[in-house]
Amino acid sequence: MVLESTIVCADTSEYMRNGDFVPTRIQAQQDAVNLVCLSKTKSNPENNVGLLTMSPNVKVLVTMTTEVTRILACLHQVQPEGALNFLTGIKVAHLALKHRQGKNHRMRIVAFVGSPIESDEKDLVKIAKKLKKEKVNVDIINFGQDEENAEKLTTFVNTINGSEGTGSHLVTILAGTLLSEALMHSPVIVGEDGSGAVPGLPTTGGGEFEFGFDPSSDPELAMALRISMEEQRQRQEDETKQVIEGSTAETKPTTTPVTTIGVPPSDSEEALLEQALAMSIDPEGGTASSMDDTPMPDFNHMTEEEQIAYAMQMSLAPEDEGEETPMETNAAGGSKAGAAKTGDGVEDYSEVMSDPTFLRSVLENLPGVDPSSETVQNAMGSLLQQQEGDKDKEKEKKKEEEKKK
């Protein structure tokens, strides 16, 4: 690598307060100076960098050093003031390079110009010829007042380079762009052929190493960083899988059939009657065969007496149509009531249902039903009256048939 001593000339005039460069010209210049100093010191550890200001008076803030932090600390303390003294600043920078410690180092001046240059073009050409004779290269970053200074600075750089030289450069940066990013791809940082690009610098492009430094310089640190990144990536993949599985389990529909029995919002006695009715219809979780073709009534629109009557009818229904099991119930006086068969072979429970003792015994066997309650007594009375009325109607029909014969 080329050994080089560089003096950075910073513009600290009043024009640097302008905000056409984000956030201001002077703050954008500070980032750019940091970039230039890092590129010089990283390209070769023996390179030296110095700093001077060109307004209001030319002053060397930092002499030749390899510590970039000193340059940045001094530059951040400078405030915009006065006018730009470009010509005087170049002369002082040349004088500082003559007193460099490494006499075998090449000499270079990097000047930032963000203010109008008041010097005459003839004076600029004269100093340019002197710099060419002393083999001093000059890189100029023209920003802010680019149109006013373009002609003078172009003549100045062309005079230093001569007909064959390419060591000096003029970089013009338009307002609205980031100064440091524009410099990153300019010849000031990468050189004419791009060989001066240094990986690991801020805003470096594709030439940067994976972790911002050369892994060969510290293989143990590079290996530790790779392992840490791999563990972090694996941890993120596991967390993603857990989130996906949890969301799938929450949205998966249940296929287990659920049997619900609607209980009307009434008092506890009606709820017990509904429970007794459900048990008589489905004692083992299934539905009785005799109820397959019978629609389920709406209990919400039935009165208490109708619900009790329906429960008694369901309790008297045969469990299996294929079996003819006589129903026997011990009455209070020890008598037995049986179901008679009609001529068509269909069982007739009218006589059994008309026996109050038998009905009382059936109600006593239903869970949660009090036969002595007023509601139950009213239901039994209405049921008996209904059955007596049906018998009277049948007798009248028989008499009419006999009269017709």
Secondary structure, 3 states (H helix, E strand, C coil): CCCEEEEEEECCCHHHHCCCCCCCHHHHHHHHHHHHHHHHHHHCCCCEEEEEECCCCCEEEEEEECCHHHHHHHHHCCCCCCCCCHHHHHHHHHHHHHCCCCCCCEEEEEEEECCCCCCCHHHHHHHHHHHHHCCEEEEEEEECCHHHHHHHHHHHHHHHHCCCCCCCEEEEECCCCCHHHHHHCCHHHHCCCCCCCCCCCCCCCCCCCCCCCCHHHCHHHHHHHHHHHHHHHHHHHHHHHHHHHHHHHHHCCCCCCCCCCCCCCCCHHHHHHHHHHHHHHCCCCCCCHHHCCCCCCCHHHCCHHHHHHHHHHHHHCCCCCCCCCCCCCECCCCCECCCEECCCCCEECHHHHCCHHHHHHHHHHCCCCCCCCHHHHHHHHHHHHHHHHHHHHHHHHHHHHHHHC
